[in-house]
Amino acid sequence: MNWDTISGQWKQMKGKIKENWGDLTDDELDRIAGKRDQLVGKIQERYGLSKEEAERRVRDWTDNIDTH
């Protein structure tokens, strides 16, 4: 799924994001508001990952997300 679709459906996607990254809070996801770079940064910070690893995980998630 491309990021424009995820961003456009952010409210619906928040649940799917929390399934994958449960340590992120609703408030954090509200502030991220569909911005990919901010999601990557928050995952990097929260999970202690390198920027490259956080990018990879978000990319893998977007490539494999089930929209149904």
FITIMAR-261712 format. One record per residue (C-alpha): residue number from 1; x, z, y. Coordinates in pm, 1 decimal, always signed. Layout:
// FITIMAR-261712
- nr  c1  c3  c2
- NUM  X  Z  Y $
...
This chain:
// FITIMAR-261712
- nr  c1  c3  c2
- 1  +0.0  +0.0  +0.0 $
- 2  +136.9  -81.4  +340.9 $
- 3  +188.6  +184.2  +603.7 $
- 4  -61.2  +30.0  +848.5 $
- 5  -337.6  +90.7  +594.0 $
- 6  -222.8  +446.6  +529.8 $
- 7  -202.0  +517.5  +901.0 $
- 8  -546.8  +369.4  +961.5 $
- 9  -694.7  +585.8  +685.6 $
- 10  -492.0  +896.4  +769.8 $
- 11  -777.2  +1145.5  +731.0 $
- 12  -848.6  +1016.2  +381.1 $
- 13  -478.5  +994.8  +294.0 $
- 14  -404.3  +1355.8  +388.3 $
- 15  -545.9  +1477.2  +56.5 $
- 16  -329.2  +1236.1  -138.6 $
- 17  -24.3  +1342.6  +61.1 $
- 18  -95.6  +1709.5  -11.7 $
- 19  -121.0  +1627.5  -384.1 $
- 20  +236.7  +1500.1  -366.7 $
- 21  +382.1  +1731.7  -100.8 $
- 22  +172.9  +2047.5  -126.3 $
- 23  +401.2  +2251.7  +99.1 $
- 24  +293.2  +2049.3  +402.5 $
- 25  +14.8  +2218.8  +597.3 $
- 26  -300.0  +2059.9  +733.8 $
- 27  -176.9  +2134.6  +1086.1 $
- 28  +150.5  +1952.9  +1018.2 $
- 29  -35.1  +1653.9  +877.7 $
- 30  -264.0  +1651.1  +1181.0 $
- 31  +40.2  +1644.6  +1410.7 $
- 32  +203.9  +1367.7  +1204.9 $
- 33  -115.4  +1163.9  +1254.7 $
- 34  -7.9  +868.6  +1041.4 $
- 35  +341.6  +828.6  +1184.3 $
- 36  +570.3  +743.5  +894.6 $
- 37  +892.1  +860.4  +1060.5 $
- 38  +738.6  +1199.0  +1134.4 $
- 39  +618.8  +1235.3  +774.1 $
- 40  +967.1  +1151.7  +646.3 $
- 41  +1121.5  +1403.0  +886.6 $
- 42  +882.3  +1680.3  +787.0 $
- 43  +940.1  +1616.2  +414.9 $
- 44  +1314.4  +1615.0  +477.9 $
- 45  +1292.1  +1946.6  +662.9 $
- 46  +1047.3  +2120.7  +430.0 $
- 47  +1210.1  +2019.1  +102.1 $
- 48  +1574.9  +2022.9  +214.1 $
- 49  +1632.2  +1655.4  +139.7 $
- 50  +1861.2  +1402.0  +296.7 $
- 51  +1694.5  +1148.6  +522.8 $
- 52  +1764.7  +877.4  +266.8 $
- 53  +1607.1  +1076.9  -15.9 $
- 54  +1299.4  +1161.3  +192.6 $
- 55  +1268.0  +791.9  +285.9 $
- 56  +1295.2  +692.6  -79.9 $
- 57  +1027.6  +939.2  -186.0 $
- 58  +786.0  +823.2  +81.9 $
- 59  +855.7  +459.7  -8.5 $
- 60  +796.8  +532.6  -378.4 $
- 61  +474.9  +714.5  -292.0 $
- 62  +344.1  +428.1  -76.4 $
- 63  +434.6  +175.4  -347.4 $
- 64  +245.9  +370.5  -613.6 $
- 65  -49.5  +519.1  -427.0 $
- 66  -387.6  +477.2  -589.4 $
- 67  -654.2  +404.7  -330.3 $
- 68  -945.0  +465.5  -565.7 $
